Amino acid sequence: MSSSLRQKENRAGWLFVAPATLHLFLFALLPIGVTLVLSLFRWKLYQPDKTFVGARNYQYLASDSAFLNSIWNSLRYTAVAVPAGIVVALGVAILLNQKMRLSPFFRTLYYLPAISSGVAISMIWIYIYLPEKGLLNVLLGHLGFSSIDFLGKSETALWALAFMSIWTGLGPKMILFLAGLIGVPQTLYEAASLDGAVGWRAFRHITLPMLVPTTLFVTVTSTISAIQIFTPVYMMTKGGPEDSTDMAGYHIYSEAWVSFNTGLASAKSFVLFVIIAVVAAAQFRMTQKQLEGHSTF
């Protein structure tokens, strides 16, 4: 290949990646940089003057019990909502991967929450969780159980939000797993059946290994989304009762737009960014060996 042709191809390559690179810089890297700079100042949003305080905002966060509680709540919520959501989505994807007449209808039905307004979905679940007359409590009443104030008690509010997230996040996860299942070569199952590996053994030794890349992608994106959960908390609990659902996303919003502590809110945002990066890196690290095995499967 001549050098002039190679230069033309290089220029064309840069032109193709330029829009995505510009978008990444403007809407991801630049905001992260600005947040880091703001976190070094004491600044009320409605005041023009900023006072440089260096790392003192971060030192304060180490003893800020409200912020630490919000991080703890976010991690507890993520630890329950993400695995449960993945298991349910994989199960639904396996069912919809069967030859069924109404399979397209159910795929559309399960995906509807993903394209619906988060505010509208939260309003629906407020009515579902209502004490006495909510749908869940009516069902519990028919089964002989007493009414539960799901969103009004600190013992149940966080888990009620986690349970709701399984339904709201089902569609995208289910579609990704369905695409992964369709991509598994049928010849692998045919070869396995000759060796007597069917049912659970085929699922364990063929389906799950072949879905490792899909599972990793779903796990990482679901974890990032769960740690930053905001709309259901804002609409349904406002962080209560007794700060049991005061999770990081809502806590940072309150710091920035209720207390107007822009510098402190920026420091909290950057700490949350680091936590998410560390968790995502750990997930990649934990599945590295399985990914290598998948490539040589």
Solvent accessible surface area in square Angstrom, and as a share of the most:
residue,aa,sasa,rsa
1,M,142,0.63
2,S,66,0.43
3,S,82,0.53
4,S,65,0.42
5,L,85,0.42
6,R,132,0.48
7,Q,104,0.46
8,K,120,0.51
9,E,88,0.39
10,N,82,0.42
11,R,140,0.51
12,A,42,0.32
13,G,32,0.31
14,W,183,0.64
15,L,132,0.66
16,F,169,0.70
17,V,72,0.42
18,A,47,0.36
19,P,89,0.56
20,A,71,0.55
21,T,74,0.43
22,L,106,0.53
23,H,113,0.50
24,L,95,0.47
25,F,102,0.43
26,L,76,0.38
27,F,140,0.58
28,A,33,0.25
29,L,97,0.49
30,L,81,0.40
31,P,57,0.36
32,I,56,0.28
33,G,32,0.31
34,V,73,0.42
35,T,32,0.19
36,L,73,0.36
37,V,84,0.48
38,L,38,0.19
39,S,0,0.00
40,L,54,0.27
41,F,47,0.19
42,R,142,0.52
43,W,45,0.16
44,K,65,0.28
45,L,63,0.31
46,Y,142,0.54
47,Q,85,0.38
48,P,119,0.75
49,D,112,0.58
50,K,92,0.39
51,T,72,0.42
52,F,127,0.53
53,V,8,0.04
54,G,16,0.16
55,A,56,0.44
56,R,140,0.51
57,N,16,0.08
58,Y,55,0.21
59,Q,122,0.54
60,Y,114,0.43
61,L,7,0.04
62,A,79,0.61
63,S,87,0.56
64,D,16,0.08
65,S,88,0.56
66,A,47,0.37
67,F,4,0.02
68,L,87,0.43
69,N,49,0.25
70,S,0,0.00
71,I,21,0.11
72,W,148,0.52
73,N,2,0.01
74,S,1,0.01
75,L,66,0.33
76,R,72,0.26
77,Y,5,0.02
78,T,13,0.07
79,A,68,0.53
80,V,65,0.37
81,A,7,0.05
82,V,11,0.07
83,P,68,0.43
84,A,31,0.24
85,G,2,0.02
86,I,22,0.11
87,V,104,0.60
88,V,59,0.34
89,A,0,0.00
90,L,24,0.12
91,G,32,0.30
92,V,20,0.12
93,A,0,0.00
94,I,52,0.26
95,L,114,0.57
96,L,6,0.03
97,N,56,0.29
98,Q,95,0.42
99,K,212,0.90
100,M,84,0.37
101,R,237,0.86
102,L,104,0.52
103,S,7,0.05
104,P,87,0.55
105,F,116,0.48
106,F,61,0.25
107,R,74,0.27
108,T,84,0.49
109,L,78,0.39
110,Y,71,0.27
111,Y,74,0.28
112,L,81,0.40
113,P,11,0.07
114,A,40,0.31
115,I,123,0.62
116,S,52,0.34
117,S,62,0.40
118,G,39,0.37
119,V,74,0.43
120,A,49,0.38
121,I,11,0.06
122,S,1,0.01
123,M,80,0.36
124,I,91,0.46
125,W,19,0.07
126,I,41,0.21
127,Y,134,0.51
128,I,31,0.15
129,Y,5,0.02
130,L,65,0.32
131,P,56,0.35
132,E,125,0.56
133,K,177,0.75
134,G,1,0.01
135,L,101,0.50
136,L,44,0.22
137,N,6,0.03
138,V,63,0.36
139,L,89,0.44
140,L,38,0.19
141,G,46,0.44
142,H,150,0.67
143,L,130,0.64
144,G,69,0.66
145,F,126,0.53
146,S,91,0.58
147,S,48,0.31
148,I,60,0.31
149,D,50,0.26
150,F,31,0.13
151,L,28,0.14
152,G,38,0.37
153,K,102,0.43
154,S,36,0.23
155,E,123,0.55
156,T,37,0.22
157,A,0,0.00
158,L,3,0.01
159,W,100,0.35
160,A,6,0.04
161,L,0,0.00
162,A,2,0.01
163,F,113,0.47
164,M,4,0.02
165,S,22,0.14
166,I,33,0.17
167,W,102,0.36
168,T,32,0.19
169,G,18,0.18
170,L,11,0.06
171,G,0,0.00
172,P,53,0.33
173,K,27,0.11
174,M,0,0.00
175,I,71,0.36
176,L,63,0.31
177,F,1,0.00
178,L,7,0.03
179,A,63,0.49
180,G,18,0.17
181,L,12,0.06
182,I,112,0.57
183,G,57,0.55
184,V,4,0.02
185,P,60,0.38
186,Q,113,0.50
187,T,91,0.53
188,L,51,0.25
189,Y,54,0.20
190,E,105,0.47
191,A,56,0.43
192,A,15,0.11
193,S,53,0.34
194,L,157,0.78
195,D,120,0.62
196,G,42,0.40
197,A,16,0.12
198,V,94,0.54
199,G,57,0.54
200,W,164,0.57
201,R,135,0.49
202,A,10,0.08
203,F,46,0.19
204,R,134,0.49
205,H,97,0.43
206,I,11,0.05
207,T,8,0.05
208,L,67,0.33
209,P,37,0.23
210,M,39,0.18
211,L,0,0.00
212,V,25,0.14
213,P,52,0.33
214,T,25,0.15
215,T,46,0.27
216,L,15,0.07
217,F,113,0.47
218,V,1,0.01
219,T,29,0.17
220,V,15,0.08
221,T,56,0.32
222,S,15,0.09
223,T,6,0.04
224,I,57,0.29
225,S,73,0.47
226,A,11,0.08
227,I,2,0.01
228,Q,86,0.38
229,I,17,0.09
230,F,69,0.29
231,T,45,0.26
232,P,24,0.15
233,V,0,0.00
234,Y,79,0.30
235,M,46,0.21
236,M,20,0.09
237,T,18,0.11
238,K,112,0.48
239,G,3,0.03
240,G,18,0.17
241,P,34,0.22
242,E,152,0.68
243,D,81,0.42
244,S,13,0.09
245,T,0,0.00
246,D,15,0.08
247,M,0,0.00
248,A,0,0.00
249,G,15,0.14
250,Y,26,0.10
251,H,18,0.08
252,I,21,0.11
253,Y,66,0.25
254,S,29,0.19
255,E,22,0.10
256,A,18,0.14
257,W,147,0.52
258,V,97,0.56
259,S,50,0.32
260,F,72,0.30
261,N,38,0.20
262,T,18,0.10
263,G,0,0.00
264,L,29,0.14
265,A,5,0.04
266,S,10,0.06
267,A,0,0.00
268,K,2,0.01
269,S,35,0.23
270,F,38,0.16
271,V,38,0.22
272,L,15,0.08
273,F,86,0.36
274,V,67,0.39
275,I,41,0.21
276,I,21,0.10
277,A,47,0.36
278,V,92,0.53
279,V,41,0.23
280,A,16,0.13
281,A,61,0.47
282,A,44,0.34
283,Q,29,0.13
284,F,106,0.44
285,R,182,0.66
286,M,143,0.64
287,T,33,0.19
288,Q,92,0.41
289,K,162,0.69
290,Q,95,0.42
291,L,53,0.26
292,E,103,0.46
293,G,39,0.38
294,H,48,0.21
295,S,90,0.58
296,T,115,0.67
297,F,117,0.49
